[in-house]
Amino acid sequence: MKPIMIKPPKLQRGDKVATVSLSWGGPGTIPHRYQTGKQQLQDEFKLQVVEMPHTLADPEWISRNPEARAEDLMLAFSDPEIKGVISTIGGDDSIRILPFLDLEVLRNNPKVFLGYSDTTITHMACFQAGLVSFYGPAIMSGFAENGGLFPYLVDSVYQTLFSSKPIGIISPNIDGWTVEHLEWADSDNQTIKRKLNPSTGWRYLQGKGIQRGHLIGGCFEVLDWLRGTDFWPTPDQWEKAILFLETSEGAPSPEMVKFGLSTFASSGVLEKLSGILFGRPGGQVLTEKFFEYDQVLLEVIRDEAGLDELPIITNMDFGHTDPMMTLPYGVQAEIDCDQQQFRIIKNAVVD
């Protein structure tokens, strides 16, 4: 069943956007990295960035006060002058803000919410509130890219967040990708561009014809933390969905990915889906691991679940490698297996 989702107003130059620290207190730990992301966001998109009361707080204090983190999010959504909210960085602690969120505030004040990784937690809160949100770059990872923003990231943000037209065909990045880590704490690294690996395109593992569905997903490990909570999608919300997944810099083993996929299978989720998108694996892993992930996807979905016609695209440009695209939750997308094309067939924001 297609969920009924509220689409937020599009972003426009001059808009105010709030930054929130919902998990790790990255801005207080490495302030120059945060400031770079803030400046590059403002320079490219001509947005006015404002911090919430605890965005820049001491990281230990941030860790001890999940309610304050949630208050910042609620304040940002409640402020009519703020048109968008962007996560500063991920972490592993967003789940502790859930008891303090008011879904009515999210539902009644639709605006762009952007982030990835541990921010999956807040995206699923938005999804349960019926609000389209956006899996994409954060201030300190993405917008703070060493030596300037990647064009692929910039184009995707404009295409998805600044235009009310149908998003259309999403093309693979062809300019190279990176997972190289240059220590953020060393400010001299900020001007050093990261080394790029050749782009080899996306891989269409299986599928036939054209399949459509609404987008739902996030970081593989983080999404699983929600299982059993009120924020886990209902059976109706899984129906005809296109599930997008990507793994964190923790680089879970192919065996762990297999276990997680088997849980999706045994709970009846996989058989409801219209397709699966899998991001290029994050973390300092060898290229060979990419193919091992593909193998376990086929082992569970095709061989064990018997879903040999379910479309699967892997090695996609979202998640914990850069540059990344921006994906809207709850918006209709399409996988054309014969033409090997992926498109988002609806707009994600409104005028």
C-alpha positions in Angstrom: 0.0 0.0 0.0 1.4 3.4 -1.0 1.7 5.5 2.2 0.2 9.0 2.1 3.1 11.3 2.7 3.3 15.1 3.2 5.9 16.7 1.0 7.7 19.7 2.4 8.1 23.0 0.6 11.2 23.2 -1.6 14.3 25.0 -0.5 15.1 28.3 -2.0 18.1 30.5 -1.9 18.1 32.8 1.1 16.2 30.2 3.2 17.2 29.6 6.8 18.2 26.0 7.6 18.9 24.7 11.1 21.7 22.3 12.0 21.1 19.8 14.8 23.3 17.3 16.6 21.1 14.3 17.2 23.7 11.7 18.1 27.5 12.4 18.3 28.5 15.9 19.3 30.8 16.2 16.3 30.7 20.0 16.0 31.9 20.4 19.6 34.7 17.8 19.0 36.0 19.1 15.7 34.7 22.6 15.2 36.7 23.5 12.2 35.2 20.5 10.3 31.7 21.7 11.1 32.5 25.3 10.1 33.8 24.1 6.8 30.6 22.2 6.1 28.5 25.1 7.1 30.5 27.5 4.9 30.5 25.3 1.9 26.7 24.7 2.2 26.1 28.4 2.5 28.4 29.3 -0.4 27.0 26.8 -2.9 23.3 26.8 -2.1 23.0 30.4 -0.7 21.2 29.2 2.5 21.4 30.8 5.9 22.7 28.3 8.4 21.5 28.7 12.1 22.5 26.5 15.0 20.0 25.2 17.6 20.8 25.8 21.3 22.8 22.6 21.7 24.2 22.0 18.2 27.7 23.1 19.2 27.6 21.8 22.8 30.3 19.8 24.5 30.2 16.2 23.1 30.1 14.6 26.6 27.2 16.8 27.6 25.4 16.0 24.3 25.9 12.3 25.0 24.3 12.6 28.5 21.3 14.6 27.3 19.2 12.9 24.6 16.2 15.0 25.6 18.1 18.2 24.7 18.9 16.8 21.3 15.3 16.0 20.7 14.3 19.5 21.9 16.6 21.0 19.3 14.8 19.0 16.6 11.4 20.0 17.8 12.4 23.6 18.1 13.8 23.6 14.6 10.6 22.1 13.2 8.4 24.5 15.2 10.1 27.7 14.0 8.3 29.0 11.0 11.3 31.0 9.8 13.3 27.7 9.4 12.7 26.0 6.1 15.0 23.0 6.5 16.8 20.9 9.1 20.2 19.2 8.5 21.9 16.7 10.7 25.5 17.7 11.6 26.8 14.1 11.6 25.7 10.6 12.5 27.0 8.4 15.4 25.3 5.6 17.3 23.0 7.3 19.8 20.0 8.8 18.0 17.8 6.0 19.2 17.8 7.5 22.7 15.9 10.6 21.4 12.9 8.7 20.3 10.9 8.9 23.6 11.2 12.7 23.5 10.0 13.2 19.9 6.5 14.6 19.1 5.4 13.2 15.8 2.6 15.8 15.6 5.2 18.6 15.5 6.9 16.9 12.6 3.6 16.3 10.8 2.2 19.8 11.3 5.4 21.6 10.3 6.6 20.0 7.1 10.1 21.0 6.1 13.1 19.4 4.5 15.0 17.1 6.9 18.4 15.8 5.6 21.0 13.4 6.9 22.2 9.8 6.8 23.8 7.0 8.8 22.6 7.1 12.4 20.1 9.8 11.3 18.1 6.8 9.9 16.5 6.8 13.3 15.0 10.3 12.8 14.1 9.6 9.2 11.9 6.7 10.4 10.3 9.0 12.9 9.5 11.4 10.1 8.2 8.4 8.0 5.8 7.4 10.8 4.7 11.0 11.1 3.9 10.9 7.4 6.5 13.4 6.3 8.9 13.0 3.4 12.5 13.3 4.5 15.8 12.9 2.7 18.6 10.4 3.1 21.7 12.4 2.0 24.7 14.4 3.1 25.3 15.8 6.6 27.1 19.0 7.5 30.4 17.3 8.6 30.3 14.5 6.1 29.3 15.4 2.6 29.0 19.2 2.8 32.4 19.5 4.5 34.2 17.5 1.7 37.9 18.1 1.6 38.8 20.7 -1.0 35.2 21.5 -2.0 31.9 19.8 -2.8 31.6 17.0 -5.3 29.4 18.0 -8.3 27.4 14.8 -8.1 26.3 15.7 -4.5 25.5 19.3 -5.5 23.5 18.3 -8.5 21.4 15.7 -6.5 20.7 18.2 -3.8 19.4 20.8 -6.3 17.5 18.2 -8.2 15.8 16.7 -5.1 15.4 19.6 -2.7 15.2 22.8 -4.7 12.8 21.8 -7.5 9.2 20.7 -7.3 9.4 18.9 -10.7 9.5 15.1 -10.8 13.0 14.1 -10.0 13.4 11.8 -13.0 16.2 9.5 -13.9 19.1 9.2 -11.4 22.3 8.4 -13.2 25.4 6.7 -11.7 28.3 9.0 -10.7 31.0 8.6 -13.3 33.7 10.9 -11.9 35.2 8.6 -9.3 34.3 7.7 -5.7 36.2 7.6 -2.4 36.2 6.2 1.0 39.7 7.5 1.9 39.9 8.9 5.5 42.0 11.9 6.1 42.0 12.6 9.8 39.4 15.3 10.5 41.2 16.5 13.6 44.1 17.8 11.5 42.9 21.0 10.0 45.7 20.9 7.4 43.9 17.9 5.8 40.8 20.0 5.0 42.4 21.4 1.8 43.7 18.0 0.6 41.4 16.4 -1.9 40.8 12.7 -1.3 42.0 10.1 -3.8 39.3 8.8 -6.1 38.7 5.3 -7.3 37.3 4.7 -10.8 33.6 4.5 -11.1 32.4 1.2 -12.4 28.7 1.9 -12.4 25.8 0.2 -10.7 25.2 -3.5 -10.9 21.8 -4.9 -11.8 21.9 -8.3 -10.2 18.5 -9.5 -11.2 14.9 -8.5 -12.1 12.6 -8.3 -15.0 10.5 -5.5 -16.5 9.5 -2.3 -14.7 8.8 -2.3 -10.9 7.5 0.7 -9.0 7.2 1.5 -5.3 7.9 4.1 -2.5 11.4 4.5 -1.1 12.2 3.4 2.4 15.4 2.3 4.1 18.6 3.7 5.5 21.8 2.5 7.2 21.6 -1.3 7.4 22.8 -1.6 11.0 20.9 1.4 12.3 17.6 0.4 10.7 17.7 -3.0 12.5 17.9 -1.3 15.9 14.3 -0.1 15.3 12.9 -3.6 15.0 10.3 -4.2 17.6 9.7 -0.5 18.2 6.7 1.7 17.2 9.0 3.2 14.5 9.5 -0.1 12.6 7.3 0.0 9.4 4.0 -1.8 9.5 3.3 -4.6 7.0 1.2 -2.1 4.9 4.1 0.3 4.8 6.4 -2.4 3.4 3.9 -3.3 0.7 5.3 -2.5 -2.8 8.2 -0.6 -1.2 11.6 -0.2 -2.8 14.0 -0.8 0.1 17.3 1.1 0.0 20.1 -0.1 2.3 23.8 0.8 2.8 26.4 -0.3 5.3 28.3 2.0 7.7 32.1 2.6 8.0 32.0 -0.2 10.5 32.0 -2.5 7.4 29.8 -5.4 8.7 31.0 -8.7 7.3 29.1 -10.3 4.5 27.9 -12.9 7.0 26.3 -10.2 9.2 24.6 -8.8 6.1 23.3 -12.2 5.3 21.9 -12.6 8.8 20.1 -9.3 8.5 18.7 -10.1 5.1 17.5 -13.4 6.4 15.6 -11.6 9.1 13.9 -9.5 6.5 13.0 -12.7 4.7 11.7 -14.6 7.7 9.6 -11.7 8.8 7.8 -11.5 5.4 9.3 -8.2 4.4 11.2 -9.3 1.3 8.2 -10.8 -0.4 6.3 -7.5 -0.1 9.0 -5.4 -1.9 9.1 -4.0 -5.4 12.9 -3.8 -5.4 16.1 -3.4 -3.4 18.8 -0.7 -3.8 22.1 -1.4 -2.1 24.7 1.3 -1.6 28.4 0.9 -2.2 29.8 -0.5 1.0 31.3 2.0 3.4 34.4 1.7 5.5 38.0 0.8 4.7 37.2 -2.4 2.8 38.6 -4.0 -0.2 36.8 -3.9 -3.5 36.4 -7.6 -3.3 34.0 -7.2 -0.5 31.5 -5.5 -2.8 31.1 -8.8 -4.7 30.7 -10.7 -1.5 27.8 -8.5 -0.5 26.3 -9.2 -3.9 26.7 -12.9 -3.4 24.9 -12.9 0.0 22.1 -10.7 -1.5 21.5 -13.3 -4.2 21.9 -16.2 -1.7 19.2 -14.9 0.6 16.8 -13.2 -1.9 17.1 -15.5 -4.9 18.1 -18.9 -3.5 16.6 -19.0 0.0 13.5 -16.7 -0.5 12.9 -17.8 -4.1 12.4 -14.2 -5.2 14.4 -14.5 -8.4 12.6 -11.7 -10.2 12.8 -9.1 -7.5 15.0 -6.2 -8.9 18.3 -5.7 -7.1 20.7 -2.9 -7.9 24.0 -2.7 -6.0 27.1 -0.5 -5.8 24.9 2.6 -5.8 26.0 6.1 -4.9 24.5 6.7 -1.5 25.6 6.2 2.0 29.1 5.9 3.5 31.1 6.5 0.3 31.4 9.8 -1.5 29.9 11.5 -3.5 26.4 10.6 -2.5 23.0 11.1 -4.0 19.9 12.2 -2.0 17.0 9.8 -1.7 13.5 10.9 -0.5 11.5 8.6 1.8 8.0 7.7 0.8 8.3 9.0 -2.8 7.5 6.8 -5.8 10.4 5.4 -7.7 10.9 3.0 -10.6 13.4 0.3 -11.5 13.5 -0.5 -15.2 15.4 -3.8 -15.3 15.4 -4.1 -19.1 16.8 -0.6 -19.7 18.9 -0.7 -16.5 17.5 2.7 -15.3 16.5 4.0 -11.9 14.2 7.0 -11.7 12.2 8.8 -9.0 8.9 9.4 -10.8 7.4 12.0 -8.5 8.5 15.2 -7.0 9.8 15.2 -3.4 9.1 18.8 -2.5 6.3 21.3 -3.4 6.1 25.0 -4.3 
